[in-house]
Amino acid sequence: MNNKSGIVAGWIIIASILIQFIPLSRIDQPSKLPSQIPVSVLAVLKSHCFDCHSSETRWPQTAYIAPLSWYVTGKVRQARNALNFARFDALPDADRREIARAASRLAGSDGLSAHGAIPGFPPIRMTEHERKVLAEWATNNNRE
C-alpha cells in the first residue's frame, strides 16, 4: 500500500505543478473612466466595485494559483459580462439609470459582502456615507 500511495502522491504533485501553466486571461485593457458618473460616486465604485466590474482589476494572489485561479478569473469574467463600468458611457440612458438603482439597492442590502465574495478580494464593507452617496446618485438618476 505504501508504494501505491507514493505513486498517487507523486502524480498529484506533478499534476499540481503542470496546471499552473494553463494560461488564463488576466490582461486588463486600458479604459477611460465613465464621464456620466459624478466624481463622488466614482470614488465609491472604484474602491468597492471596479476590481470585478471594470477593466482595472487589481488581481489578488489567488488569481495566479491554479486551480483557484480558474474560479477567481471566471467570477471576474462573469462580473464584467454583467456590468463593466468601462462601457458605462456607451449604455442607453435607461440602462444607466437601472445600474444606479441596482447599485443603490445592493449597497443598502445586507447581501453586499456576499455579492463580492471572491477568494483573494477584500470583503465589501461600505460606510454609511458611501451607501448614502450611491442612494443619492440613484435618486438623482431617476429624476431625469
C-alpha positions, 0 to 999 in steps of 0.5 A: 500500500505504501508504494501505491500511495507514493505513486498517487502522491507523486502524480498529484504533485506533478499534476499540481505543478503542470496546471499552473501553466494553463494560461488564463486571461488576466490582461486588463485593457486600458479604459477611460473612466465613465464621464456620466458618473459624478466624481463622488460616486466614482470614488465609491465604485472604484474602491468597492466595485471596479476590481470585478466590474471594470477593466482595472482589476487589481488581481489578488494572489489567488488569481495566479494559483491554479486551480483557484485561479480558474474560479477567481478569473471566471467570477471576474469574467462573469462580473464584467459580462454583467456590468463593466463600468468601462462601457458605462458611457456607451449604455442607453440612458435607461440602462444607466439609470437601472445600474444606479438603482441596482447599485443603490439597492445592493449597497443598502442590502445586507447581501453586499459582502456576499455579492463580492465574495471572491477568494483573494478580494477584500470583503465589501464593507461600505460606510454609511456615507458611501451607501448614502452617496450611491442612494443619492446618485440613484435618486438623482438618476431617476429624476431625469 
